[in-house]
Amino acid sequence: MYTQRHSSSTLAMVRRWRTWIAALGLAVLTPWVMAQTAWVLSTQGDAAAGTAKTEYARVSLLAHAPQGIAPDQSVWLGVRIEHAPEWHTYWRNPGDSGLPIELNWQLPAGVQVGDIVWPTPRKFPIGELANYGYDGTVLLPVPVTITPGFAGSTLDVEVHATWLICRRECVPEEARLRMRWPVGAAIVADAAAFEAALASAPRPWEGRGELRVEGDRLHLQVAGLPADWRGQRLEFFPETGNLIAPGAPWTQSWEGDVWRAAIPLSPYRSEAPDRLAFVLAPPPAAPHGPGATGVRLTWPVSGTWPAIETPPPTEPTTAPAPADGAAPPTPEASVGLGWGLALLGALLGGVILNLMPCVFPVLAIKVMAFQSHGPHVRAQRLGGLAYTAGVVVSFLALGAALLGLRAAGEAVGWGFQLQNPLVVAALATLFTVIGLNLAGLFAFGSWVPSGLAGLQLRHPAADAFLTGVLATAIASPCTAPFMGASLGLAVTLPPVQALAVFATLGLGMALPYLAASAWPALARRLPRPGPWMETFRQAMAFPMFATVVWLLWVLGQQSGIHAVAALLLILLALAAVLWATRLHGRAARWLGTAAALLLAAALWALGPYVVREASAPAAVAADAEADGTWQPWSPQRQAELLAANRPVFVDFTAAWCVTCQVNKATVLGDPAVLHDAAAANIALLRADWTRRDPVITEALSALGRSGVPVYVLHVPGQAPRMLTEILSVAEVRAAFQAAARR
């Protein structure tokens, strides 16, 4: 017979392990903001040493002062960019799209900085378009004058560099670099790099010839160019942007020492200059870096420029303009959404969040916590209120962190914490500990001070509060119906109104448990305490381990297979430490010490592999290999497809979004859905947000969203159509069939 004494013992055990599981949840939630900040700072590299490592480049601040740093002297500063393979940045005129680097200097009094001395660029054809810029390694020199007013003993320099780096997709990056050089001493360590950079800059050239406009073409006739250029196909780089069509075919020819060319003007030209500065250069000899050294000419323009048409955006970074040049229409789903509707959507979304797959593991904890109160109505209600407070406060903390990071210039959205491999690893560790405890490998009370072990008995409300924190930690990566539009609006509202939306979202999530705690009849419907609780507790270890498997998969998308192996070894050592806590006597002392040393060694040796990011997100590449019907999303690719009058369906997803993965497996991979997409000639693009990507964040913001999943169907000439967060085959097929009938 299961006696009341056994029931009390089981309930006390439940209280103990639930207290420390919830405390671990708080321990993970509290460092989220700190981890995100550390992650952002880690991308800046060793700024004090004048270098920074971003996702796709390494940048350095260099100086060249052969005569030393002193008043009335001119020195050179420079920013060197080492691009990742296949990536490039832009010249002063980026061509069809792109942005040149911007350098914002902070210099002491008496120091004056000039403009970048741009090396000759190279041309990057992209389909029917073309850009001008650099790949490989390039140094951008800047002249600096030390005036008599300078009186320092050191030259302290800080520069904030921002640039756009592109391959097929584009990513905005930045770095803040600082250096200090002593006054008087010659600085020549990077003399060769500066000499090469200055030598690659186009040389001033007088030349002879003519530059005139005829119809829709710019005609050049140049005589006296270097003799070794004759017979070669030259490149033409105008310093005025949006003037010619860089990717369009054009003609050129040599007649003796005279070079002639006819270059098509851009149909979206925005300038009609009387004088034009331009660079001519031969084909580059080196495969990477600056182009071959060219010549720079500034000539008057004769003839009559065609009428200027209103241009569409040249660098679509979010929702590209339709092919007819009109501004992109506002998504239907976000029209007219006010603060009141945002609050209502947040409340409903929070309630539905309890049904999302990512929240299932915490349901067991909530059920056992509710049952542990037994028939005590007052304890149930107090626990419900404390649980609600824990959820609401946690959502407020996450909302404040999100708003603060966005105000600081970081492109982040809902679920940003799981874009950090350190947070993913911490959550995997938390759920491993929970699962091992539920399975009976160890008891929390065996390795915590007795005073802390009695905390729940003295303050049961604190235990319920921490359970709410843990529930939020698990639920935060998800986006439920009605949540997307509310969160998208919240990040644009004043802070007080925005935080009210986040608080309402937390209230909605806690509402079912709060209502149940206030309804005494519910307790009488639950099974009475008995041996089933121990079996139920052990069975609930398996959802926790399943969550660990999912988090390991997410980590693999972010940091690669080596990170997964490293974390598994660390978790193995942690399991050995926890197992040793249940031993007694000399075996416990020796084996516990050995296990602790093993864990410390694993953390020291393998920890860096866990948080190290892979060179590129693996999720999209894996999808592309597994199914050629999906392509990686980029603003440029989307714009190209829409310009070709082809509908585009974009799946904004992330590996850590369980709802995204369920939709992908059950709906987006359905043969009927794929057949309808092919029949309507719809391009399927996937925007992977597993790791922090400012371009995707901006695209989501343009759609009125701040988290994933988001599903958008773009049809040329129509407003983007937003689908629901939880897809159905019927909904997607109806949207695709409607696009086919356009």
BELFEN-V224743 format. One record per residue. N is the residue number from 1. RES is the residue in one small letter. PSI is psi in degrees with one decimal (999 if undefined). OMEGA is omega in whole degrees, -180 to 180 (none if undefined). D_FIRST is the distance of its C-alpha to the first C-alpha in Angstrom with 2 decimals. Layout:
# BELFEN-V224743
n=(N N)
res=(RES RES)
psi=(PSI PSI)
omega=(OMEGA OMEGA)
d_first=(D_FIRST D_FIRST)
This chain:
# BELFEN-V224743
n=(1 2 3 4 5 6 7 8 9 10 11 12 13 14 15 16 17 18 19 20 21 22 23 24 25 26 27 28 29 30 31 32 33 34 35 36 37 38 39 40 41 42 43 44 45 46 47 48 49 50 51 52 53 54 55 56 57 58 59 60 61 62 63 64 65 66 67 68 69 70 71 72 73 74 75 76 77 78 79 80 81 82 83 84 85 86 87 88 89 90 91 92 93 94 95 96 97 98 99 100 101 102 103 104 105 106 107 108 109 110 111 112 113 114 115 116 117 118 119 120 121 122 123 124 125 126 127 128 129 130 131 132 133 134 135 136 137 138 139 140 141 142 143 144 145 146 147 148 149 150 151 152 153 154 155 156 157 158 159 160 161 162 163 164 165 166 167 168 169 170 171 172 173 174 175 176 177 178 179 180 181 182 183 184 185 186 187 188 189 190 191 192 193 194 195 196 197 198 199 200 201 202 203 204 205 206 207 208 209 210 211 212 213 214 215 216 217 218 219 220 221 222 223 224 225 226 227 228 229 230 231 232 233 234 235 236 237 238 239 240 241 242 243 244 245 246 247 248 249 250 251 252 253 254 255 256 257 258 259 260 261 262 263 264 265 266 267 268 269 270 271 272 273 274 275 276 277 278 279 280 281 282 283 284 285 286 287 288 289 290 291 292 293 294 295 296 297 298 299 300 301 302 303 304 305 306 307 308 309 310 311 312 313 314 315 316 317 318 319 320 321 322 323 324 325 326 327 328 329 330 331 332 333 334 335 336 337 338 339 340 341 342 343 344 345 346 347 348 349 350 351 352 353 354 355 356 357 358 359 360 361 362 363 364 365 366 367 368 369 370 371 372 373 374 375 376 377 378 379 380 381 382 383 384 385 386 387 388 389 390 391 392 393 394 395 396 397 398 399 400 401 402 403 404 405 406 407 408 409 410 411 412 413 414 415 416 417 418 419 420 421 422 423 424 425 426 427 428 429 430 431 432 433 434 435 436 437 438 439 440 441 442 443 444 445 446 447 448 449 450 451 452 453 454 455 456 457 458 459 460 461 462 463 464 465 466 467 468 469 470 471 472 473 474 475 476 477 478 479 480 481 482 483 484 485 486 487 488 489 490 491 492 493 494 495 496 497 498 499 500 501 502 503 504 505 506 507 508 509 510 511 512 513 514 515 516 517 518 519 520 521 522 523 524 525 526 527 528 529 530 531 532 533 534 535 536 537 538 539 540 541 542 543 544 545 546 547 548 549 550 551 552 553 554 555 556 557 558 559 560 561 562 563 564 565 566 567 568 569 570 571 572 573 574 575 576 577 578 579 580 581 582 583 584 585 586 587 588 589 590 591 592 593 594 595 596 597 598 599 600 601 602 603 604 605 606 607 608 609 610 611 612 613 614 615 616 617 618 619 620 621 622 623 624 625 626 627 628 629 630 631 632 633 634 635 636 637 638 639 640 641 642 643 644 645 646 647 648 649 650 651 652 653 654 655 656 657 658 659 660 661 662 663 664 665 666 667 668 669 670 671 672 673 674 675 676 677 678 679 680 681 682 683 684 685 686 687 688 689 690 691 692 693 694 695 696 697 698 699 700 701 702 703 704 705 706 707 708 709 710 711 712 713 714 715 716 717 718 719 720 721 722 723 724 725 726 727 728 729 730 731 732 733 734 735 736 737 738 739 740 741 742)
res=(m y t q r h s s s t l a m v r r w r t w i a a l g l a v l t p w v m a q t a w v l s t q g d a a a g t a k t e y a r v s l l a h a p q g i a p d q s v w l g v r i e h a p e w h t y w r n p g d s g l p i e l n w q l p a g v q v g d i v w p t p r k f p i g e l a n y g y d g t v l l p v p v t i t p g f a g s t l d v e v h a t w l i c r r e c v p e e a r l r m r w p v g a a i v a d a a a f e a a l a s a p r p w e g r g e l r v e g d r l h l q v a g l p a d w r g q r l e f f p e t g n l i a p g a p w t q s w e g d v w r a a i p l s p y r s e a p d r l a f v l a p p p a a p h g p g a t g v r l t w p v s g t w p a i e t p p p t e p t t a p a p a d g a a p p t p e a s v g l g w g l a l l g a l l g g v i l n l m p c v f p v l a i k v m a f q s h g p h v r a q r l g g l a y t a g v v v s f l a l g a a l l g l r a a g e a v g w g f q l q n p l v v a a l a t l f t v i g l n l a g l f a f g s w v p s g l a g l q l r h p a a d a f l t g v l a t a i a s p c t a p f m g a s l g l a v t l p p v q a l a v f a t l g l g m a l p y l a a s a w p a l a r r l p r p g p w m e t f r q a m a f p m f a t v v w l l w v l g q q s g i h a v a a l l l i l l a l a a v l w a t r l h g r a a r w l g t a a a l l l a a a l w a l g p y v v r e a s a p a a v a a d a e a d g t w q p w s p q r q a e l l a a n r p v f v d f t a a w c v t c q v n k a t v l g d p a v l h d a a a a n i a l l r a d w t r r d p v i t e a l s a l g r s g v p v y v l h v p g q a p r m l t e i l s v a e v r a a f q a a a r r)
psi=(135.8 106.7 168.5 -31.0 -43.2 -38.6 -43.9 -40.8 -41.8 -42.9 -39.1 -39.0 -42.4 -43.9 -41.7 -50.4 -30.9 -34.9 -46.3 -27.4 -45.2 -37.0 -37.9 -35.4 -42.8 -37.1 -30.9 -41.3 -40.3 -43.7 3.5 -49.4 -41.8 -39.9 -40.5 -41.6 -42.7 -36.4 -43.7 -44.7 -32.1 -26.6 -12.4 -5.0 -156.3 78.3 -33.2 -26.3 5.0 17.8 154.7 141.7 115.3 -171.8 -36.5 14.8 161.4 126.9 147.9 146.7 120.4 162.3 151.7 111.6 79.3 -25.4 4.4 163.5 115.5 158.0 147.0 21.4 150.8 132.8 171.0 133.6 159.1 148.8 117.4 131.7 122.3 105.3 148.1 154.0 135.6 -1.1 152.8 155.9 -173.4 153.9 179.5 -34.8 108.4 -9.4 -138.6 -28.9 172.0 176.7 138.0 160.4 145.5 133.0 116.1 110.7 145.6 110.3 154.4 165.6 141.3 6.1 124.8 134.3 142.7 -163.4 161.4 134.3 97.2 125.1 158.8 130.8 177.8 164.5 134.7 95.3 136.8 92.6 -124.0 3.0 173.8 145.2 161.3 130.2 -147.8 145.4 -171.0 -129.0 130.9 141.9 128.0 100.6 148.8 125.1 141.5 134.1 127.8 111.2 166.6 -19.1 -6.9 128.9 16.9 161.9 -15.3 155.2 106.8 120.0 135.7 136.2 134.4 109.2 131.5 137.9 162.3 125.9 134.3 152.2 -105.2 -27.8 167.6 142.9 122.0 134.9 165.7 162.3 146.5 115.7 140.9 139.9 157.4 128.3 140.2 147.4 140.6 -44.7 144.3 142.5 105.8 12.6 -32.1 29.8 -42.6 -39.2 -42.8 -41.0 -41.0 -40.2 -44.1 -34.3 -26.3 -9.0 143.9 139.0 141.6 139.6 128.8 -58.9 177.8 144.0 -156.1 147.4 113.2 157.4 129.3 113.8 -124.8 23.2 151.7 120.9 132.7 143.9 113.8 129.6 153.4 17.3 162.4 139.1 -34.9 -2.2 -18.7 136.6 -11.5 155.2 118.6 162.3 144.2 120.3 98.6 141.4 -16.9 123.5 161.3 36.2 -45.7 173.8 94.2 -32.2 -4.7 150.2 143.3 161.2 149.0 155.5 161.4 137.5 95.1 -122.9 12.6 128.1 129.8 147.1 151.3 114.4 127.7 140.0 155.3 133.6 -15.9 29.6 139.0 2.2 151.8 69.4 146.8 -29.3 146.7 126.3 132.8 163.8 134.9 138.0 148.7 173.2 140.0 139.6 -38.1 147.1 -20.6 170.4 -158.9 166.3 179.5 143.7 126.3 -169.6 148.2 130.0 147.7 109.0 153.2 154.2 124.6 168.7 -176.4 124.4 141.4 162.1 142.9 129.0 155.7 121.0 150.5 170.9 137.4 -15.7 79.1 118.4 -9.6 -104.7 107.4 153.5 149.8 168.2 -25.7 1.1 -2.7 156.0 145.9 134.4 158.8 135.1 136.4 -34.0 -19.1 4.2 129.8 15.3 110.6 -179.2 -39.8 -43.9 -32.7 -40.6 -43.0 -42.9 -38.5 -39.7 -48.0 -41.3 -38.4 -39.0 -47.0 -25.6 -27.4 -19.4 -2.4 148.4 -32.3 -11.5 -8.0 -43.5 -29.6 -13.4 -36.2 -42.7 -41.5 -41.3 -47.1 -35.1 -41.7 -43.6 -31.2 -19.9 -17.2 -144.8 5.3 103.0 -42.4 -41.1 -37.8 -46.0 -39.9 -41.0 -39.5 -43.0 -41.8 -39.9 -43.5 -42.1 -40.6 -41.5 -47.7 -44.9 -39.0 -42.1 -36.1 -40.6 -44.1 -42.0 -43.1 -39.7 -43.3 -47.0 -38.8 -43.0 -37.9 -38.1 -29.0 1.3 3.8 134.7 88.2 162.4 -173.5 132.9 11.8 -29.0 -31.6 1.2 -5.5 118.4 -29.8 -41.1 -40.9 -44.2 -38.9 -41.1 -38.6 -39.4 -44.1 -48.1 -26.7 -44.8 -43.9 -47.0 -42.5 -35.2 -44.4 -35.8 -11.3 12.8 -34.7 166.3 135.9 -36.4 -15.1 -12.3 20.4 153.9 146.2 -32.4 -40.6 -33.9 -26.2 7.2 -43.0 -34.6 -35.1 -31.8 75.9 -26.8 -34.6 -36.6 -45.0 -37.5 -45.3 -31.2 -38.0 -36.7 -44.2 -40.5 -39.8 -39.7 -35.6 -37.5 -21.0 -30.1 -12.9 155.2 118.1 166.0 144.9 -20.5 -40.3 -51.7 -38.2 -44.9 -37.0 -39.7 -35.9 -38.9 -8.4 -6.2 164.5 154.4 -42.2 -46.1 -38.3 -44.7 -29.7 -36.9 -44.1 -39.9 -39.6 -37.3 -44.9 -39.7 -40.3 -40.5 -37.2 -13.5 -45.8 -42.4 -36.9 -43.3 -40.3 -38.2 -25.1 -0.6 95.7 -28.7 -23.3 -39.5 -34.3 -18.5 -16.4 151.5 147.5 154.6 140.7 -169.3 -24.0 -26.7 -37.9 -43.7 -43.3 -41.3 -45.5 -37.4 -31.9 -4.7 -29.8 -39.5 -33.6 -43.7 -33.9 -37.5 -37.8 -41.5 -44.2 -44.6 -35.5 -37.3 -41.7 -45.2 -37.7 -35.3 -33.1 -44.0 -2.9 172.2 -28.8 -34.3 -39.3 -45.8 -40.5 -43.9 -37.5 -40.1 -39.1 -43.4 -34.0 -44.1 -38.0 -40.8 -38.1 -40.1 -46.1 -38.6 -37.6 -20.8 -18.1 -3.5 168.0 157.5 -151.9 -34.3 -40.9 -41.3 -47.8 -47.1 -35.5 -41.4 -43.6 -41.5 -38.8 -41.1 -38.8 -42.1 -42.5 -42.0 -39.6 -42.4 -41.6 -42.3 -35.0 -17.3 -45.5 -30.4 -30.3 -42.4 -3.4 130.9 141.5 162.7 -24.9 151.1 137.7 -15.4 -48.8 -42.4 -40.8 -42.0 -41.9 -38.1 -39.0 -32.4 107.8 -3.4 -21.8 141.6 152.6 139.6 145.3 154.3 -38.1 -44.1 -42.7 -43.5 -41.5 -43.4 -42.7 -37.1 -27.5 12.3 36.4 129.5 151.8 128.8 124.2 127.4 103.3 114.2 174.8 148.2 -30.6 -1.8 105.4 -39.2 -39.2 -43.5 -36.3 -45.7 -39.3 -41.4 -37.0 -23.9 -56.5 -21.0 4.4 132.8 -35.7 -38.3 -45.9 -34.7 -43.2 -36.6 -42.9 -39.2 -34.2 3.1 40.4 127.1 130.2 115.9 145.3 119.4 106.8 119.2 20.2 -41.7 159.6 125.4 102.3 -31.8 -44.0 -38.6 -43.3 -38.8 -40.2 -42.7 -39.3 -25.3 2.7 28.1 157.0 9.2 175.0 156.2 150.4 133.2 123.1 131.5 116.2 121.6 126.3 129.8 -0.5 161.3 143.5 138.0 119.8 129.2 169.3 161.6 -36.5 104.5 158.3 153.8 -40.3 -41.2 -46.5 -41.1 -39.3 -40.4 -42.3 -40.1 -34.0 -37.8 -32.6 -25.2 3.6 999)
omega=(179 -173 177 179 177 179 179 180 180 -180 178 177 179 -180 -177 -176 180 179 -174 171 179 178 176 176 177 180 177 -177 -176 -179 -177 -179 179 180 179 179 179 179 178 -179 -178 178 -179 176 -179 -175 -179 179 177 177 177 178 175 -175 -174 -180 170 -176 -178 174 -176 177 178 -179 -177 177 -179 178 -177 176 -179 177 173 179 178 166 -180 174 179 179 174 -174 169 -180 177 180 -179 170 -163 173 -179 169 -172 -178 -177 -179 178 179 176 178 175 -180 177 -172 169 -174 178 178 179 179 -178 -177 179 -180 177 171 -170 170 176 -177 169 -176 179 177 177 -176 178 -180 177 178 177 179 -172 167 -178 180 179 176 178 -177 179 178 -180 179 175 -177 178 180 180 -176 -177 175 175 174 -180 -175 172 178 174 -177 175 -177 174 -180 -170 166 165 174 -178 -180 173 180 -180 176 174 -173 180 175 177 179 180 178 175 -176 176 180 -174 -176 -178 -178 -178 -180 179 179 179 -179 180 179 -180 177 180 -179 174 -175 179 178 177 178 -174 176 -175 178 174 -179 -179 -178 174 -176 178 171 -173 177 176 176 -179 -175 -177 176 -170 -179 -180 177 -175 174 -179 -179 176 179 176 -178 175 -178 179 175 -171 -176 -178 177 176 -174 175 -179 177 170 -173 179 -179 179 180 179 174 -171 -179 176 177 176 179 -178 -179 -178 173 -171 172 176 -176 171 -178 -179 171 -178 174 177 180 179 -180 -178 -177 179 177 174 177 -177 -178 176 -179 180 174 -173 171 -180 176 -179 -176 179 173 179 -178 175 179 -174 168 177 -179 -179 -179 -180 178 179 -175 178 176 -174 -179 176 -180 179 -178 -179 -180 178 -176 -173 -175 -178 172 -180 180 -177 179 178 178 178 180 178 179 180 180 178 178 178 -179 -179 178 -179 -177 -177 -175 -179 -177 -177 -177 -178 179 179 -179 -180 -179 177 179 -178 -175 178 -179 -175 -175 -175 -178 179 178 -177 178 178 178 179 -180 177 179 179 179 180 -176 180 180 177 176 179 178 178 179 178 180 -179 180 179 178 178 178 177 -180 179 -178 179 -178 -175 -175 -176 -180 170 180 -180 180 179 178 179 179 178 177 177 179 -177 173 179 179 -179 180 178 180 -179 177 -180 -179 176 -179 -177 -178 -178 173 179 -177 179 178 -179 179 -177 -177 180 180 -176 -179 179 178 178 179 178 -180 175 175 176 -180 178 178 180 -179 -173 -169 179 -172 172 -179 174 -178 -178 -171 -178 -179 179 177 178 -175 -176 178 -176 171 -172 -177 179 179 180 176 177 179 178 179 176 177 178 179 -180 -178 -171 180 180 178 179 -180 -180 180 -178 -175 -177 -179 -179 -179 180 -179 177 178 177 -179 -179 -179 -176 179 177 179 180 -180 -180 -178 174 -174 172 178 178 175 177 177 178 179 -179 176 177 177 180 178 177 -175 -170 176 -175 179 178 179 179 180 -179 178 177 177 179 176 178 178 178 178 177 -180 178 -178 -179 -179 179 -178 174 -176 179 180 -178 -176 -179 177 178 179 180 179 177 178 179 179 179 179 179 -178 -174 -172 -178 180 179 -177 -174 -180 -178 174 -176 179 178 -176 -173 -178 180 179 178 -178 180 -177 -177 -177 -180 -180 178 175 180 167 178 -179 -179 178 180 -180 -178 179 178 177 177 180 177 -178 174 -176 175 174 -169 175 -179 -178 179 -177 178 178 -177 177 178 -179 -176 -172 -174 -172 175 -179 -178 179 178 180 178 179 178 179 -179 180 -179 -180 175 -179 -179 -179 179 -174 -176 -178 175 -177 -179 -177 -179 178 178 179 178 177 179 179 178 -180 -179 177 179 180 9 171 -179 -174 175 178 175 -178 179 -179 176 176 -180 -180 176 -178 -179 178 -172 168 179 -179 -179 -177 179 178 179 -179 180 176 178 -180 -177 -175 none)
d_first=(0.00 3.78 5.92 9.57 10.85 9.56 10.89 14.06 14.52 14.44 16.81 19.03 19.30 20.27 22.83 24.34 24.97 26.08 28.58 30.28 30.31 32.07 34.35 35.39 36.24 38.51 40.02 41.05 42.34 44.43 46.60 47.34 50.58 51.49 50.81 52.90 55.69 55.64 55.73 58.74 60.47 59.83 61.91 64.82 65.08 66.95 68.98 70.40 71.94 73.36 71.17 68.28 66.20 65.13 63.41 66.63 69.25 70.11 72.60 74.70 77.14 80.34 83.68 87.16 89.78 92.41 94.57 91.70 90.18 92.87 94.66 97.01 95.15 93.44 90.23 87.84 84.13 82.14 78.72 77.92 75.47 73.99 72.52 69.70 71.07 72.17 71.81 74.81 75.85 78.89 82.55 84.15 84.55 81.35 82.85 81.09 77.88 76.32 76.94 78.87 77.33 77.69 78.27 77.92 79.45 79.02 82.01 83.64 86.78 89.91 88.25 88.96 87.21 88.81 87.58 85.92 88.48 86.91 87.31 88.52 85.56 84.72 83.92 80.48 80.84 77.72 78.49 81.28 80.76 81.59 80.72 82.63 80.96 79.86 77.35 76.94 78.06 80.38 81.68 82.77 85.42 86.23 89.39 89.02 91.86 91.76 94.08 95.95 93.44 90.69 90.24 86.92 86.42 83.89 83.54 80.03 79.20 76.21 76.04 73.46 73.85 72.45 73.03 71.96 71.21 71.12 70.69 69.92 67.71 68.58 66.63 67.94 67.61 68.73 69.12 70.37 72.51 74.00 76.60 78.94 82.26 84.68 88.10 91.12 89.67 90.28 87.25 87.90 84.66 84.30 88.03 87.84 85.15 87.19 90.39 88.81 87.31 90.64 92.49 90.27 91.07 93.72 97.24 99.51 102.05 105.07 105.92 108.07 107.12 105.84 102.62 102.89 100.89 101.97 99.93 96.27 96.98 97.78 100.74 101.43 104.49 104.41 107.11 107.23 103.67 103.15 105.02 102.05 100.17 102.70 101.45 97.78 95.45 94.78 91.93 92.60 90.33 91.35 90.11 89.80 86.54 86.13 89.80 89.84 87.44 86.34 84.78 87.52 90.15 93.43 96.75 98.65 101.70 104.21 107.97 109.41 107.94 106.93 103.33 102.65 99.40 98.28 94.75 93.02 92.10 88.62 88.33 86.29 88.78 88.62 91.66 95.42 96.68 100.39 99.71 97.04 95.77 94.50 93.85 95.16 93.69 93.95 90.94 88.62 89.05 85.65 82.52 80.67 81.47 84.39 86.95 90.42 92.59 94.33 97.05 96.71 99.27 99.71 102.11 103.22 102.12 104.82 104.51 102.46 98.68 97.06 95.37 91.97 88.99 85.82 83.40 79.69 77.44 78.33 75.00 72.15 69.10 66.77 67.52 70.90 73.68 74.44 77.31 79.71 79.40 77.78 75.15 71.59 70.22 67.27 63.97 63.26 59.66 60.68 63.52 63.25 59.85 59.95 57.72 56.01 55.20 54.03 51.53 50.33 50.09 48.15 45.65 45.14 45.09 42.43 40.16 40.78 40.15 36.39 36.80 38.85 37.55 38.02 35.49 32.61 31.16 30.71 28.85 25.58 26.15 27.07 24.02 21.59 23.90 23.86 20.09 19.78 21.72 19.11 20.82 23.59 26.72 29.08 27.23 27.19 30.90 31.80 30.06 31.90 35.20 34.74 33.81 36.91 39.03 37.96 38.90 42.18 43.28 42.62 44.66 47.38 47.47 47.81 50.43 52.38 52.38 53.55 56.29 57.37 57.75 59.68 61.91 62.60 63.88 60.91 60.34 56.55 54.29 50.70 48.47 51.08 48.56 47.39 51.04 50.71 49.39 48.16 45.82 44.57 43.87 42.11 39.81 39.09 38.18 35.92 33.96 33.79 32.22 29.73 28.85 28.49 26.20 23.99 23.95 22.75 26.13 26.40 25.14 27.67 26.83 27.95 31.55 32.27 33.37 30.79 32.88 32.66 28.97 28.52 30.85 28.32 26.68 30.21 31.54 29.01 32.04 33.47 30.42 30.79 34.53 34.14 31.85 34.79 37.11 35.12 35.07 38.85 39.34 37.83 39.49 42.95 44.50 44.03 46.48 45.29 47.61 49.66 49.02 51.98 54.76 53.24 52.89 56.31 57.87 55.93 57.59 60.99 60.30 61.00 58.20 56.82 56.64 55.26 52.43 51.66 51.10 48.68 46.81 46.59 45.25 42.43 41.78 41.60 39.02 36.82 37.46 34.57 31.99 33.94 33.98 30.26 29.56 31.90 30.22 27.19 26.39 25.48 22.40 21.06 21.67 19.66 16.07 13.56 12.41 9.64 9.91 13.05 14.88 15.19 16.43 18.64 20.01 21.05 22.54 24.63 26.43 28.48 30.20 31.11 32.67 34.43 35.90 37.14 38.86 40.57 41.72 43.08 45.03 46.42 47.44 49.17 51.21 52.27 52.86 52.90 51.01 51.75 49.84 46.76 46.99 47.53 44.51 42.28 43.47 42.80 39.23 38.78 39.97 37.71 34.66 35.76 35.96 32.44 31.09 32.94 31.10 27.95 30.02 30.76 33.86 37.21 35.92 34.60 38.00 40.18 38.25 37.58 41.30 42.35 40.08 41.42 44.98 44.33 43.09 46.12 48.47 46.97 47.37 50.93 52.08 50.25 49.77 53.29 52.67 49.67 51.71 54.95 55.96 57.32 60.95 60.06 57.01 55.79 54.07 57.26 58.87 55.91 56.00 59.74 59.42 56.66 58.36 62.02 61.73 60.49 62.74 62.16 63.12 65.87 68.10 71.10 69.58 68.49 71.99 73.70 71.74 72.33 76.00 76.17 74.97 71.63 68.33 65.69 61.89 60.21 56.55 55.71 52.60 50.76 48.43 45.90 45.86 43.01 44.45 47.74 46.27 44.46 47.74 49.66 47.51 47.07 50.35 53.08 52.83 52.83 55.84 56.95 57.04 59.02 61.36 62.12 62.78 65.23 66.90 67.50 68.64 66.01 65.64 62.01 61.64 58.57 58.57 56.00 54.81 52.31 54.54 56.58 59.61 61.89 63.75 60.62 59.56 62.97 62.78 59.43 60.93 63.90 61.53 59.80 56.60 55.02 52.21 51.31 50.95 54.34 56.16 59.86 62.39 65.99 68.72 72.32 73.85 70.58 68.03 65.03 62.15 58.69 55.73 52.18 49.71 47.33 49.72 49.83 52.07 53.80 54.66 56.16 58.06 59.52 60.73 62.29 63.95 65.41 66.86 68.46 70.23 71.81)
